[in-house]
Amino acid sequence: MVPVWTFRSPASKDPGRLPQVKACAHLCRTKTGIALLHDEVSGHAYDVRLKLTKEVLTIQKQDVICVSGSGPSANHRTVTLRRQPVGGLGLSIKGGVEHGVPVVISKIFRDLAADQTGMLFVGDALLQVNGINVESATHKEVVHLLKNAGDEVTVTVEYLREAPSFLKLPLGSPGPASQPGSGASSPLFDSGLHLNGASSNTAPSSPSSPVANEPKYKKRWLDALSLPLSMARVSRCRAGADTFRSSAIQVQALDGVSSGPLQFHTAQERADWLRMVSANISDLMLRNMKMANKCCSPCDQVIHMGWVSERLGGAGSSQTFRPRFLALRGSSLYVFISPPVSTLDWVRAEKTYHLCEVLFKVHKLWLPDDCWAQASLSLGLQDPDGGDHGPFCFSVLVGHSGSHVFSVELGSELAAWELSFQRATFRAVQRTRSKTYICSGQGDTLCFTVDFALGFTCFDSKTKSVLWRFKFSQLKGSSDDGKARVKLLFQSLDTKQIEMKELEFQDLTAVLHCIHSFMAARVASVDPAFMDTQSIARRYMYSS
């Protein structure tokens, strides 16, 4: 089930009290299903069963186990088949050494010889035929050997847990049998041995059946890998800064253990699994945040954190992505390579930015009314790259005209990040109250202050005498050269005339972001509904 995000406006006009994002409780926290697990070394895909609980994703692989009796291990089973006049051995095979895979039983026909033994299964790899080792045999050699092995054929098999999916008959698909004398022996197609090599006896052979005291075997799904979901990451990207894989997902645990690419039969199945796994990870992340906040002061609380994919390189086919863990804590944005799991980890962030000097920007979203909607939250700043990065991307613009482009998998995640950045930024403004920057104007060294209560003030750096002061409401426009110089247009309360103030800063971008943060917080303090009108991501969520 997809998490539903609800938003409510606060009753007070306190910008620190913003709409809360709440994930509604799921009726079901568990899910099971079949997927294909890709082995990127061999290039093969294997059938696996997924079992999702609130805290763990378990990957199960099929195996044959002994369910009764005290016979030998199920790893190697030796079975004697009695060839029947109608139906032969009752099985078909695929594979062969020339195809880089073992010869595997691909079909077992009901009520015929192989089925009657109760000891052979689709997915069994042939190891020996009448004592002859066939592990390195070609498909044609094994077909010839089975056809000419006589009325009693003794085979030794081992269940191949990671048999490539193309070696097995799809569920519910009986498939056509090979025709007698067709000579078909391709490793990619079934060789229908039940139709070949009929018995030389005229009387029917006694059916193959297990001896009374022989052990009984069954196919079972057995746990192969368990991935804890606490601090885990789910993505359509392969682990380690790779391109997007639209048809598969991959889950990576905190310790780096990965599920590998999991592919599903339909796009809807993939979307359902992505949403369910993401929802469980989000719930555990919220629990971790609450635990971390017990050790933090009220002004240093974690507001939001989670995995994102950071875009590297240029546009088009050259785009690559790397996983990064973002955290909004106190007045700072933290960028980590791996999540902070202890108090000491917070000082090991790859990058740290003051939220008053950070600008959050939602990228283009495709809305149901067939129009492009794009957030415009900058003071004369251009799109850092001008490209389209998919449906759930956002930028974090920082000082010196730098930027990070991040992506998340779900619209609900984007809405949560947008809202959380707003909350964290407004709280940072409230705590900071004012920011002062060294600048120059007409050859003099000046100080420029942005103050939550007073607005803009410029004063002499040496004498501290105030040169001019304007309220936020008096700022009517701005322009800059994209480097260091900005022109601010203020309207005089007395004369109603426009006054232009030209200043030069060492880091103009940081100053412009700070102005934006303070003004947005100021507007929200008197109009709590203001942020709802600015939220592109929430528009998307409402439309969806």
HELIX and SHEET records of a PDB file:
HELIX    1   1 VAL A   97  HIS A   99  5                                   3    
HELIX    2   2 ALA A  113  THR A  117  1                                   5    
HELIX    3   3 HIS A  139  LYS A  147  1                                   9    
HELIX    4   4 SER A  165  LEU A  167  5                                   3    
HELIX    5   5 LEU A  193  LEU A  195  5                                   3    
HELIX    6   6 ALA A  267  ASN A  293  1                                  27    
HELIX    7   7 PRO A  298  ASP A  300  5                                   3    
HELIX    8   8 GLY A  316  SER A  318  5                                   3    
HELIX    9   9 THR A  343  ARG A  348  5                                   6    
HELIX   10  10 LEU A  355  GLU A  357  5                                   3    
HELIX   11  11 GLY A  411  THR A  432  1                                  22    
HELIX   12  12 PHE A  472  GLN A  474  5                                   3    
HELIX   13  13 LEU A  508  VAL A  526  1                                  19    
HELIX   14  14 PHE A  530  GLN A  534  1                                   5    
HELIX   15  15 ILE A  536  SER A  543  1                                   8    
SHEET    1   A 2 TRP A   5  THR A   6  0                                        
SHEET    2   A 2 LYS A  22  ALA A  23 -1                                        
SHEET    1   B 7 LYS A 216  PRO A 228  0                                        
SHEET    2   B 7 VAL A  56  SER A  68 -1                                        
SHEET    3   B 7 ALA A  45  LEU A  52 -1                                        
SHEET    4   B 7 LYS A  31  HIS A  38 -1                                        
SHEET    5   B 7 LEU A 262  GLN A 263 -1                                        
SHEET    6   B 7 ALA A 248  GLN A 252 -1                                        
SHEET    7   B 7 ARG A 233  SER A 235 -1                                        
SHEET    1   C 4 ARG A  77  ARG A  82  0                                        
SHEET    2   C 4 GLU A 152  TYR A 159 -1                                        
SHEET    3   C 4 ASP A 124  VAL A 129 -1                                        
SHEET    4   C 4 ILE A 132  ASN A 133 -1                                        
SHEET    1   D 3 VAL A 101  ILE A 108  0                                        
SHEET    2   D 3 LEU A  91  GLY A  96 -1                                        
SHEET    3   D 3 SER A 191  GLY A 192 -1                                        
SHEET    1   E 7 LYS A 351  HIS A 354  0                                        
SHEET    2   E 7 SER A 332  PHE A 336 -1                                        
SHEET    3   E 7 THR A 320  ARG A 329 -1                                        
SHEET    4   E 7 VAL A 302  LEU A 312 -1                                        
SHEET    5   E 7 SER A 403  SER A 407 -1                                        
SHEET    6   E 7 CYS A 393  LEU A 397 -1                                        
SHEET    7   E 7 LEU A 359  VAL A 362 -1                                        
SHEET    1   F 2 LEU A 365  TRP A 366  0                                        
SHEET    2   F 2 TRP A 372  ALA A 373 -1                                        
SHEET    1   G 7 VAL A 466  PHE A 470  0                                        
SHEET    2   G 7 GLY A 455  ASP A 460 -1                                        
SHEET    3   G 7 ASP A 444  ASP A 451 -1                                        
SHEET    4   G 7 SER A 434  GLY A 441 -1                                        
SHEET    5   G 7 ILE A 498  PHE A 505 -1                                        
SHEET    6   G 7 ARG A 485  GLN A 491 -1                                        
SHEET    7   G 7 LEU A 475  ASP A 480 -1                                        
END                                                                             
